[in-house]
Amino acid sequence: MLSVTNLRKTYGFGGQAVEAIRDLTLTVGKGEFVCIVGPSGAGKTTVLRCLCGLLKPSSGTVTLDGVPVTRPPKQIASVFQDYSRSLMPWFTVQRNVGLPLRNRYRSAADRAERVATALDAVGLGGFGDRYPWQLSGGMQQRVAIARGLAYAPEILLLDEPFASVDAQTRADLEDLILRVRDDTGVTMLLVTHDIDEAVYLADRVVVMSARPSVVLETVQVDLPRPRDQMATKRLARFAELRAHVLTLIRRTALDGSAPTPHHHSTIGERR
Ligand SMILES: Nc1ncnc2c1ncn2[C@@H]1O[C@H](COP(=O)(O)OP(=O)(O)OP(=O)(O)O)[C@@H](O)[C@H]1O
């Protein structure tokens, strides 16, 4: 289980200080799919960077299975928004996917098999010898996802992973991620500013306030699985959850006052 307790992060010092996160507490259980949403600048990327040990919190703790996270844990892989910067243009697709495996898997044959399986999983089986710049944006992002999967992490952190692709590709990639989750049981923590996406994918949506951010509410998404882009989004319950999250975010984006944390609440509980 990944736990964040009373995380606080301030960038800089004195008059230059930017209080990004005031108080964030959340847990992600094994095999769970949690989405974090919040207005622009709420500190979503900051949270993920603290979670994967790339950034030191100002205070509070991050633990993975009870062990404090102080540097990138080997159980976690990350996929970031900007595939054009995360893929090496001078390496082939399979070399890119295999890069993080070098420190984890000794045998070259084992690594090659993992790369091939991951590329198959994202529908890029025949593209291992290509270079990233020979692929479309959506395909490049699938390479970045394959790289995360090949590593066989327990937890996959995804930071706005579909923000740079067109709407149809985005829907396809969302479904790809759901399928991967069903097939592998990997724990997913995804950051997005897209409320529909968060409700469509998640078991729970953590709604962050505007900066300095706190958790406004954790919304339990009780929509049936498997999810379907058409059928799920037509459900009255989908519309209800979406409207609820949207209202929270609109309110916090407009309201300049310092918010107070509100850890556990779901609209289901009020019914
Ligand atoms: N290295 C830094 N130094 C100073 N301030 C920073 C730094 N990184 C981020 N910030 C500030 O901290 C706040 C949170 O940034 P962060 O990128 O985590 O937000 P976000 O929710 O991911 O934003 P967006 O949705 O726009 O991507 C912002 O106000 C940002 O300007």
The ligand as an SDF file (V2000), in Angstrom:
LIG
                    3D

 31 33  0  0  0  0  0  0  0  0999 V2000
   10.5930   23.9220   -9.0140 N   0  0  0  0  0  0  0  0  0  0  0  0
    9.6390   24.7800   -8.6330 C   0  0  0  0  0  0  0  0  0  0  0  0
    9.9680   25.9650   -8.0550 N   0  0  0  0  0  0  0  0  0  0  0  0
    9.0030   26.8210   -7.6670 C   0  0  0  0  0  0  0  0  0  0  0  0
    7.6940   26.6270   -7.8040 N   0  0  0  0  0  0  0  0  0  0  0  0
    7.3080   25.4810   -8.3930 C   0  0  0  0  0  0  0  0  0  0  0  0
    8.2510   24.4890   -8.8340 C   0  0  0  0  0  0  0  0  0  0  0  0
    7.5690   23.4480   -9.3770 N   0  0  0  0  0  0  0  0  0  0  0  0
    6.2630   23.7720   -9.2660 C   0  0  0  0  0  0  0  0  0  0  0  0
    6.1070   24.9750   -8.6740 N   0  0  0  0  0  0  0  0  0  0  0  0
    4.8240   25.6300   -8.3460 C   0  0  0  0  0  0  0  0  0  0  0  0
    4.0810   24.7590   -7.5140 O   0  0  0  0  0  0  0  0  0  0  0  0
    2.7070   24.7480   -7.9110 C   0  0  0  0  0  0  0  0  0  0  0  0
    2.2740   23.3260   -8.2370 C   0  0  0  0  0  0  0  0  0  0  0  0
    2.9070   22.8910   -9.4290 O   0  0  0  0  0  0  0  0  0  0  0  0
    2.5600   21.4970  -10.1200 P   0  0  0  0  0  0  0  0  0  0  0  0
    3.2940   21.4460  -11.4280 O   0  0  0  0  0  0  0  0  0  0  0  0
    2.7950   20.3940   -9.1690 O   0  0  0  0  0  0  0  0  0  0  0  0
    0.9890   21.6400  -10.3860 O   0  0  0  0  0  0  0  0  0  0  0  0
    0.0150   20.8150  -11.3300 P   0  0  0  0  0  0  0  0  0  0  0  0
   -1.2460   20.6490  -10.5800 O   0  0  0  0  0  0  0  0  0  0  0  0
    0.6880   19.5840  -11.8100 O   0  0  0  0  0  0  0  0  0  0  0  0
   -0.1870   21.8360  -12.5150 O   0  0  0  0  0  0  0  0  0  0  0  0
   -0.7700   21.6280  -14.0010 P   0  0  0  0  0  0  0  0  0  0  0  0
   -2.1280   21.0360  -13.8630 O   0  0  0  0  0  0  0  0  0  0  0  0
   -0.7970   23.0260  -14.5430 O   0  0  0  0  0  0  0  0  0  0  0  0
    0.2160   20.7230  -14.6880 O   0  0  0  0  0  0  0  0  0  0  0  0
    2.5930   25.7190   -9.0640 C   0  0  0  0  0  0  0  0  0  0  0  0
    2.1260   26.9420   -8.5570 O   0  0  0  0  0  0  0  0  0  0  0  0
    3.9880   25.8470   -9.6000 C   0  0  0  0  0  0  0  0  0  0  0  0
    4.1950   27.1100  -10.1620 O   0  0  0  0  0  0  0  0  0  0  0  0
  1  2  1  0
  2  3  1  0
  2  7  2  0
  3  4  2  0
  4  5  1  0
  5  6  2  0
  6  7  1  0
  6 10  1  0
  7  8  1  0
  8  9  2  0
  9 10  1  0
 10 11  1  0
 11 12  1  0
 11 30  1  0
 12 13  1  0
 13 14  1  0
 13 28  1  0
 14 15  1  0
 15 16  1  0
 16 17  2  0
 16 18  1  0
 16 19  1  0
 19 20  1  0
 20 21  2  0
 20 22  1  0
 20 23  1  0
 23 24  1  0
 24 25  2  0
 24 26  1  0
 24 27  1  0
 28 29  1  0
 28 30  1  0
 30 31  1  0
M  END
$$$$
